[in-house]
Amino acid sequence: MHLEKIRLVNFRNFKELEADFSKGLNVFFGDNAQGKTNLLEAIYFLCNLRPMRTSKEQHLIFFDETKAYLKGVFSTSSGPIDREIWLNTGEKKKVRECGVEKKRFSELFWQIHAVFFSPDDLSLVKGKPAERRRFLDLVISRLKPQYGRYLAEYNRALFQRNILLKQLRHDRTLVSALEVWDEQLSELGAAILRARMAFLEKLYPWVKKYYLYFSRDERQLEVKYENSSFSADVLPDSFREAFSLALRKSLPQDLKSGFTQVGPHRDDLQFLLGGRDLRYFGSQGEQRTLCLSIKFAERRMFFEVTGISPILLLDDALSELDINRRKWILEEEEVWQVFVTTSDLSAIPEDVLKKASVFRIKAGVLGWWS
């Protein structure tokens, strides 16, 4: 799978842009603040239908404009797929694929996927637990659509239970109603936990492999799931019962706070290097390398499970690597479509650059570089 063509109108700092891309390596070259990252964001948005650097899609529209339009033509194993997105101020985005409007993400062609990395994107490692849960939930949902439904149903049950907890402060006769929500949370939460842990079991060897390659640091790297509900020695078949017991034990604390204190919505990931928690004791270089390793592992996992090669977006990431590792990453072009941004073309090995499609971006205008 790869992106053949793109068209943008009023997206970020691009008034209008059209471009064709190669199947392998595509390099966006230019000074800072010219639009290189914005073009990566457009590709990511077309693939994953969510903004890369903002939580508000309206921020993607060109300044002083009210509408934006994106179109991508993708080459897939099922033939060409064109996807269009319309953004209008004050309205939800509209998505059309092969001329048909799509209302749900599940209706879209599932093979289209992109993985993005930037050296500044460290929230996955040192940010809040919600960032790491979000990473797990997004990737697993793409690989297993049923997981997304479990997650949505779990969040609805959690919302209702939290409302009831607040009501119980004033009317304890409602306590019997907790049983319904506890039963739902236990069943759905157990399914979520099993999916997360199964995913991590497959992801971890790839994270470990890439971290060793990128860093040459032979200290033991561990990725652990921090379960807020029960101990790690509980077997998957017993998750439902263990979670149900945890909810009963936490009820006094839940009533006091008005919120459910245990469950997948409170869990986290822990990253240990040589026994040190990288969230708190890792250097910025170690944290960046781990984040890069996780993103590469995500890409590899998607390929291993689906046989589809996700698009790789690297925003000024080559400066983190030595010349040999840069070459190794960029020479995978026969398998992966890669988009790289740089302000210095010398960061790309010369023999690799000769085979790449190189574009110059200046003030929101894209052109060939020769």
C-alpha positions in Angstrom: 0.0 0.0 0.0 1.3 3.5 -0.8 0.1 7.0 -1.5 0.3 7.9 -5.2 -1.1 11.4 -5.3 -2.3 14.1 -3.0 -4.3 17.3 -3.4 -4.7 19.9 -0.7 -6.8 23.1 -0.6 -6.6 25.5 2.3 -4.9 23.0 4.5 -2.5 24.4 7.1 -0.2 26.8 5.2 -1.0 25.3 1.8 -3.5 27.3 -0.3 -3.4 24.7 -3.0 -1.0 21.8 -3.6 -0.9 18.8 -5.9 1.8 16.2 -6.1 2.7 12.7 -7.2 4.9 10.5 -5.0 7.1 7.5 -5.5 6.5 4.1 -4.0 9.8 4.2 -2.0 11.5 7.2 -0.4 10.2 10.7 -0.6 12.1 13.6 0.9 10.7 17.0 1.8 13.5 19.5 2.0 13.5 23.1 3.1 14.0 25.6 5.9 12.1 25.5 9.1 8.5 26.8 9.2 7.9 26.3 5.5 5.4 23.5 5.6 7.4 20.2 5.7 5.7 18.9 8.8 2.3 20.2 7.6 2.5 18.0 4.5 3.3 15.0 6.7 0.3 15.9 8.8 -1.9 16.0 5.6 -0.7 12.5 4.7 -1.3 11.2 8.3 -4.8 12.8 8.4 -5.8 11.2 5.1 -4.6 7.8 6.3 -5.8 7.8 9.9 -8.5 10.4 9.9 -7.2 12.2 13.0 -5.0 15.3 13.4 -1.4 14.6 14.3 -0.6 17.7 16.3 -3.9 19.1 17.5 -7.1 17.9 19.0 -9.2 20.3 17.0 -9.7 19.6 13.3 -10.7 23.2 12.7 -7.0 24.2 13.4 -6.1 22.4 10.2 -7.9 25.0 8.0 -5.8 27.7 6.4 -5.8 31.0 8.4 -8.9 33.2 7.7 -10.5 30.5 5.6 -13.6 28.5 6.6 -13.1 25.3 4.5 -10.4 22.9 3.6 -10.2 19.9 1.3 -7.8 16.9 1.1 -7.7 14.1 -1.4 -5.3 11.1 -1.6 -5.1 8.4 -4.2 -3.7 5.1 -2.7 -2.4 2.1 -4.5 -3.6 -1.1 -2.6 -3.8 -4.8 -3.2 -7.5 -4.3 -4.2 -6.7 -1.5 -6.7 -6.6 2.3 -6.5 -8.5 3.9 -3.6 -9.3 7.6 -3.6 -10.2 9.2 -0.3 -11.5 12.8 0.2 -12.0 14.8 3.3 -13.9 18.1 3.7 -13.4 20.4 6.7 -15.9 23.2 7.4 -15.7 25.5 10.3 -18.4 24.6 12.9 -19.2 21.2 11.2 -18.0 17.6 11.5 -15.6 16.5 8.8 -17.0 14.7 5.8 -15.2 11.7 4.3 -15.8 10.1 0.9 -14.1 7.1 -0.5 -14.3 6.1 -4.1 -17.1 8.5 -4.5 -19.2 7.2 -1.6 -19.7 9.1 1.6 -18.6 7.2 4.7 -20.2 7.8 8.1 -18.1 5.4 10.2 -14.4 4.6 10.4 -15.2 0.9 10.1 -16.7 1.5 6.7 -13.4 2.8 5.3 -10.8 0.7 3.4 -8.8 -0.8 6.4 -5.5 -1.2 4.6 -4.7 2.5 4.6 -2.5 3.3 7.6 0.4 5.6 8.5 2.9 5.7 11.4 4.4 9.1 12.4 7.5 9.9 14.4 9.1 13.2 15.4 12.0 13.7 17.9 9.7 16.1 19.8 6.9 13.5 20.1 7.9 12.2 23.5 4.6 12.0 25.2 4.4 8.3 24.5 7.3 7.7 26.8 7.3 10.6 29.4 3.8 12.0 29.1 0.7 11.1 31.1 -0.6 7.5 31.3 -3.6 8.5 29.1 -1.1 9.0 26.2 0.2 5.5 26.5 -3.4 4.0 26.8 -4.4 6.0 23.8 -1.5 4.5 21.8 -2.5 1.0 22.8 -6.2 1.6 22.0 -5.7 3.2 18.6 -3.3 0.6 17.3 -5.3 -2.4 18.6 -8.5 -1.0 17.3 -7.0 -0.8 13.8 -5.8 -4.4 14.0 -9.0 -5.7 15.8 -12.1 -3.7 15.0 -14.0 -5.6 17.7 -11.7 -4.1 20.3 -12.9 -0.6 19.4 -16.5 -1.7 20.1 -15.5 -3.2 23.5 -13.8 0.1 24.4 -16.8 2.2 23.4 -19.2 0.0 25.4 -16.8 0.0 28.4 -16.6 3.8 28.4 -20.4 4.1 28.3 -20.7 1.7 31.3 -18.0 3.5 33.1 -19.7 6.9 32.6 -23.0 5.5 34.0 -21.3 3.9 37.0 -19.6 7.2 37.8 -22.9 9.0 37.7 -24.4 6.4 40.0 -21.5 6.8 42.5 -22.2 10.5 42.8 -25.9 9.8 43.3 -25.1 7.3 46.0 -23.7 10.1 48.1 -27.2 11.3 48.7 -29.3 8.1 48.3 -27.7 4.9 49.4 -30.8 2.9 48.4 -29.5 3.0 44.9 -26.5 0.8 45.7 -28.1 -2.4 44.3 -28.0 -0.7 40.8 -24.2 -0.9 40.9 -24.4 -4.6 40.2 -25.5 -4.1 36.6 -22.7 -1.7 35.8 -20.1 -3.8 37.7 -21.0 -6.8 35.7 -20.7 -5.0 32.4 -17.4 -3.4 33.4 -16.0 -6.7 34.5 -16.8 -8.5 31.2 -15.8 -5.6 28.9 -12.7 -4.7 31.0 -11.5 -8.3 31.0 -11.8 -8.4 27.2 -9.8 -5.1 26.9 -7.1 -6.3 29.3 -6.7 -9.6 27.4 -6.4 -7.7 24.1 -3.9 -5.2 25.4 -1.6 -7.8 27.0 -1.7 -10.1 23.9 -0.8 -7.1 21.8 2.1 -6.1 24.1 3.4 -9.7 24.1 3.9 -9.5 20.3 5.0 -5.8 20.3 7.7 -6.1 23.0 10.2 -8.3 21.0 10.1 -5.7 18.2 10.6 -2.8 20.5 13.5 -4.5 22.1 15.1 -5.3 18.8 14.8 -1.8 17.4 16.0 -0.2 20.6 19.1 -2.3 20.6 19.7 -1.5 16.9 19.2 2.2 17.2 21.1 2.7 20.5 23.6 -0.2 20.6 22.8 -0.2 24.4 22.8 -3.8 25.5 21.1 -3.2 28.9 17.9 -5.1 29.4 14.8 -3.2 28.1 11.5 -4.1 29.6 8.0 -3.0 28.7 5.5 -3.8 31.5 1.8 -3.4 31.7 0.7 -1.7 35.0 -2.7 -3.1 35.9 -4.7 -1.0 38.4 -7.1 -3.9 39.2 -5.2 -7.0 40.2 -1.7 -8.5 40.4 0.2 -9.7 37.3 0.0 -13.4 38.3 -3.7 -13.6 37.5 -4.3 -15.7 34.4 -6.3 -14.3 31.5 -9.2 -16.7 32.0 -9.7 -15.3 35.5 -9.5 -11.6 34.5 -13.3 -11.1 34.7 -13.6 -12.5 38.3 -10.5 -10.6 39.4 -11.8 -7.3 38.0 -15.2 -7.9 39.6 -13.5 -8.4 43.0 -11.3 -5.3 42.5 -14.5 -3.2 41.9 -16.1 -4.4 45.1 -12.9 -3.8 47.1 -12.5 -0.2 45.7 -16.2 0.7 46.3 -15.6 2.7 49.5 -12.9 4.8 47.8 -15.0 5.1 44.7 -17.9 6.5 46.7 -15.7 9.0 48.4 -14.1 10.2 45.1 -17.2 9.8 42.9 -15.1 8.0 40.3 -14.2 4.4 39.5 -10.6 3.9 40.7 -9.7 0.6 39.1 -10.0 -0.7 35.5 -8.3 -0.4 32.1 -9.0 3.4 32.1 -6.5 3.7 35.0 -3.8 1.4 33.6 -0.3 2.4 32.3 2.8 1.1 30.6 6.2 1.1 32.3 9.5 1.2 30.4 12.6 -0.1 32.2 16.2 0.1 30.9 18.6 -1.7 33.2 16.0 -1.6 35.9 15.6 2.2 35.6 12.2 3.7 34.8 12.8 5.7 31.6 9.8 8.0 32.3 11.7 9.5 35.2 15.3 8.6 35.0 15.9 8.2 31.2 17.9 10.8 29.3 16.2 12.7 26.5 18.2 10.7 24.0 17.1 7.4 25.6 13.4 8.5 25.6 13.6 9.6 22.0 15.2 6.3 20.9 12.6 4.3 22.8 9.8 6.3 21.2 11.3 5.7 17.7 11.6 2.0 18.5 8.0 1.8 19.6 6.8 3.5 16.3 9.0 1.1 14.2 7.6 -1.8 16.2 4.0 -0.6 15.6 4.8 -0.5 11.8 6.3 -3.9 11.9 3.4 -5.3 13.9 0.8 -4.0 11.4 2.8 -5.6 8.6 3.1 -9.0 10.5 -0.6 -9.1 11.3 -2.1 -7.8 8.1 0.6 -8.2 5.4 0.1 -4.5 4.6 3.0 -2.0 4.7 2.0 1.2 6.6 3.3 4.5 5.3 6.2 5.7 7.5 6.4 9.5 8.2 9.7 10.7 9.8 9.7 14.3 10.8 13.3 15.6 11.2 14.2 12.2 12.8 17.4 11.4 11.0 19.5 13.7 13.2 18.9 11.2 16.0 20.7 8.4 14.2 24.2 7.8 12.9 24.9 7.4 9.1 24.7 3.6 9.1 21.3 3.6 10.8 20.0 6.3 8.5 21.0 4.2 5.5 19.4 1.0 6.9 16.1 2.8 7.6 15.9 4.5 4.2 17.0 1.6 2.1 13.8 -0.4 3.1 12.1 1.5 0.2 11.3 -1.7 -1.7 9.0 -2.7 1.1 8.0 0.6 2.7 6.9 3.9 1.4 8.7 6.5 3.5 8.3 10.3 3.8 11.2 12.2 5.4 11.6 15.9 6.2 14.9 17.5 6.6 16.5 21.0 6.4 19.9 19.4 5.5 20.1 17.0 2.6 23.5 15.9 3.7 21.7 14.0 6.5 20.7 11.5 3.9 23.3 9.1 2.6 24.3 10.1 -1.0 23.6 6.7 -2.6 20.2 6.6 -0.9 19.4 10.2 -2.0 20.1 9.4 -5.7 17.2 6.9 -5.6 14.7 9.1 -3.7 12.1 11.6 -4.9 13.2 14.9 -3.5 10.8 17.9 -3.1 11.6 21.5 -2.0 9.1 23.2 0.2 9.2 27.0 0.5 6.4 29.1 2.0 3.7 26.5 1.4 4.8 25.7 -2.2 6.0 22.3 -3.2 8.4 21.7 -6.1 10.9 19.2 -7.4 14.5 19.5 -6.2 17.3 18.8 -8.6 
